[in-house]
């Protein structure tokens, strides 16, 4: 690689002892190589724009303007923002999912997994490194995979309470597949296409499960609150469609991905509204069964 010092003063790619003089950038681990890539990217972009060329991708990604050392400011903040509703309902767990509700423990784990997933999404968008990228991918997949299992666990209980026992072997199967996915990504090939195919499959499976439950199964059709679940998942899919409009970041910070994350923040309570109403329905049904 050519030495960049001839046009970027004070930066030597071959000096491993170089420390970023900006304490914030140093804290965000902008070392010699990453600092060189960032400066070279924006200098090259400036030359392209001066010659009338449009914004292009570098290293497969749009060039963002970092703020306080964060590479994708809006995507990072909105990722943390998506964790906030989950944290809020975690604090109110006893109110919306009391221990008498058979989904209480699965919902607790769901909330914790979602908080963890969105936290690492925020970290990754703030600072893209091999570690944070892997954490973002792996924990996002854990959230989707667990959502499929939790939904299956809920729907199996509608058949007969004993049917929910089938959810244990299903969980083992999903965990085994998840472990193999991590092994393949870490030790065979860190394949973005494989990651996207798996996650797309999980999203579609999850959505179809709830459509079948809400509109085809008698147990689902009898629940007036079923539209919370279907509505939430439909809105999330529509928000994810923003990814189709893959445009360069507006003012260096807003892109399609950040718009998607921004839209999902106010949607999350709708998902919890469904579980609140389901808890009320199930506990009322349980009282009726005990009284009969």
ABEGO torsion letter per residue (X at the ends): XBBAAAABBGBBAABAABBBABAAAAAAGBBAAAAAAAAAAAAAAAAAAAAGBBBBBBGGBBBBBBBGGBABAAAAAAAAAAAAAAAAAAAAAAAABBAABAAAAAAAAAAAAAAAAAAAAAAAAABBBAAAAAAAAAAAAAAAAAAAAAAAAAAAAAABAAAAAAAAAAAAAAAAAAAAAAAAAAAABBBAAAAAAAAAAAAAAAAAAAAAAAAABAAAAABAAAAAAAAAAAAAAAAAAAAABBBBBBGGABBAAAAAAAAAAAAAAAAAAAAAAAAAAAAAAAAAAAAX
